Amino acid sequence: MDYETVRGADPAVADALSAEVTRQQDTLAMIASENHVSPAVMEAQGSALTNKYAEGYPGERYYAGCEQADVVEELAVERAKQLWGAEHINVQPHSGTQANMGVYLAVLDPGDKILSLDLTHGGHLSHGHPANFAGQFYEVEKYEVDQETGYVDYEGLADAAAEFDPDMIVSGYSAYPREVEWDRVQTVADDVDAYHLSDIAHITGLVAAGVHASPVGVADFVTGSTHKTIRAGRGGIVMCNEEHADAIDAAVFPGAQGGPAMHNIAGKAVGFSEALDDSFVDYAETVVENARTLADVFQERGLTLVSGGTDTHLVLADLRPSHPDLTGGTAEDHIADANIVLNANTVPGETRSPFDPSGIRAGTAALTTRGMGTAAIRKVGHLIVDVVDAAANERTDEVIPEVRAAVADLTDEHHLYETRGAFAVQ
Ligand SMILES: *Cc1c(COP(=O)(O)O)cnc(C)c1O
């Protein structure tokens, strides 16, 4: 991956692209929303389809010359249906946020009411944060996780729904380590006659592999991103029953977007086909096993985990009980210095600012793609806590170089691109 052609045309960008490959090779990607796609997905995303305008849908495009765009989009849809089992799937959303926008536009009017999880409890901007369009166009009320247990407070959700009378309830989260009980949310939605949007952005791959319960067939709408636990390149998808198919298609295009990013849809098609291989189930199972291992190490070393563990690809540690003077932001910076990239995150009952919150969130999807199993993950867990402890004891000068060296051993052992076996499908 030396970007020779780019280099000939634009050395400055080529330098940055090469340096980014090196960065990804030399660091451990533990931001829970990130992963590494295969070279095949990247090649498809870099294909000539970036040139093609294909407004509309296969067989009913606005412009001529869409034969190959149709082939690619139909393959992406067909494979997505095999992965998630929905009656109708739209693969055009540019991102998870655009997928959610498509759902809102399909069935809500401006001013309608959305009930969603508080951002500091694990929700997402596109579920109605005031800084996002959803918070500006709709009236938004929040439900929470139980601060004692860290699990969604389904009874509190029912109470909030009875009081607020929402038009839509949103489930599915960004920083929630536990399995979501979709049917309990659906029962609440039925009781107040609201639509239920289940946003599985983080767990699309886990749901496709059957290692997390599926909301398909339960919720009215299911949205996802295609670049997190499913390794199909950047983008979004919307799933629904036939009943809502036309409304969703019209809401995505022309409602929310113009022409589809056909090169990214090609990436989705290739990534979905990789995920249909049996090896993807092993991958997803290992992702969860690795997250459980990481949770165990964190707890053995004295960290407090929101919900006390994980059922998914991510763990969320609340640093306040173990390291009361260390913010998530400071921890993140020191851990990044040691070449492990994760993020500071708010925790339920957050007492600091969202810009420098009290928790750290770490995911195992990308490391599992690199071929790491529980032994490597145990090492990584200890390295992270070594840095956290050092940051609290002002010993970072001594400890970070040691951790960096140990990270270098791990990244050498689990090479990103040369060891093609790191990917589920070549
Ligand atoms: C990541 C995420 C999204 C999608 O975000 P984009 O950056 O727009 O792709 C949507 N919902 C949730 C819950 C997410 O975590």
The ligand as a Gaussian input file, in Angstrom:
#p B3LYP/6-31G(d) Opt

LIG

0 1
 C      -21.762000       5.096000      14.837000
 C      -23.229000       5.256000      15.058000
 C      -24.056000       5.744000      14.039000
 C      -23.561000       6.121000      12.687000
 O      -22.705000       7.129000      12.648000
 P      -22.101000       7.672000      11.268000
 O      -20.836000       8.261000      11.721000
 O      -23.082000       8.650000      10.760000
 O      -21.951000       6.517000      10.342000
 C      -25.423000       5.787000      14.263000
 N      -25.941000       5.359000      15.417000
 C      -25.185000       4.873000      16.413000
 C      -25.837000       4.375000      17.638000
 C      -23.797000       4.816000      16.264000
 O      -23.040000       4.354000      17.257000

